[in-house]
Amino acid sequence: MGLSRLNRILAVVVLTFAIIYGWKYLFEARRPPCYSVDVKYFGLNIPKSSDTEDLSIKSFKIPFDRSQIDDMIDRTSKTRFYEPQILIDNQYVNKSTYGFNRQTLETIRDYLMNTYDWKKTVAELNTFDHFKTNIAGLNIHFVRVTQSSRVNERKEAILFLHGWPSSFIEYLDIARLLNSSTSINYDLIIPSLPGYAYSDAPLRSGMNPTQVARIMQNLMQRLGHSTYIVCGGDWGSMIGTIIAQLYPSHVRGLYITMVAPSLSLKHNIQLALGHFISPSILLDYDEQEFVVKRFNAFDYAAHLWQEGGYFHLQATKPDTIGYALNDSPIGLVAYILEKWSRWTNNQTEVDESINSGLDRFTLDQLLSNVMLYWTTGTITSSMRIYFEYFSQIISGRDSKLLGGPLATSVPVAIINYRNELFYTPRTIARSKYPNIKLWLYHTTGGHFAAIEKPKEYIRDVEKFLLQL
């Protein structure tokens, strides 16, 4: 009798748990995630409630200051290269074992001083339409590319978001090629993130990716776009993801070239099994073909150790390294171009190349991006997003947003390039992006795909648009 009563009690307990978890997974899982964001102000003087918000959009031209160039060349001519160099077999090291290659940097220094023409670059950049508008107390710079001859037609609005150490320049070739399309009438918006290039640097703390996402949504609304597509890489991928989380009804599609989801305990177990037992536990066959030898725990740990130092530095003490980079043109060149070298090539390609793998770009492309940081003095403010993001994680205030999924109503394209910083398995990516419409692999290309592989990039964007 006692046993029968115990069985009934256990049955009631099991049934109760089944009902609770059944409700959670069958009903709550279907409910669109709901996120929120604090409204913050980053300008000097916090406006009063009675003040009228400035919603104006003003034309902008990139300035050219001869004295800046004279100063830059003077500093560059006085560069103090380190001595002595390391010898291997009685020859100077011609690799990137200790960092950015010395011989490559000397070649670039000579080109910067004697050949590169910033005035010409400014003139070319000013052939695009530049604007500024004030959002959250900051003047936000953006490029707008549209077909003026088709004013009355519906426009396909696309927001392109760059990352670090990149700039709006990364997407200009894409915009130019897309704008020549005769089939679709585009309105292409390419902003500078807050603290980058010609966008004001925040004067108050807290400019994390979530706040940048809010600013970008406000920008698109101000430009008259209630719905739009977001494309991004690096920080642009994360900011675009957050835009899609916060404003799913406004995002027609999200197109990203890097996935960095928050890993749950389940994901870490999956990764451990995939790394140490068999990749087939986690990776589909096509993924195994793409990843090849990179899906190895020890190799990946070594990769993070070699390439992750900058992240820790910028997430903890960005201003310290900022003093040096803001004072030395060649120091800035080395710090930025080392990332462009290592994030678009594997180690062998870097070491076997005569210019550290930078031949995937022109020197003018590389130096124009560096010059944006130098002439605007924004290298320090650009790096602070790492500090703000790390602080955001540590505080735990936005853990639901940073760890949560997108609404299933947002279509997503994830494009994987061979030499991207890291690869996120599709099974894990789906937990963050439940509505993946397009998942592609490229056997070449890396972190700065839009400028390295513009034709392939555009082809993939158009392929994604056909599925919306």
Disulfide bonds with the S-S distance in Angstrom:
none
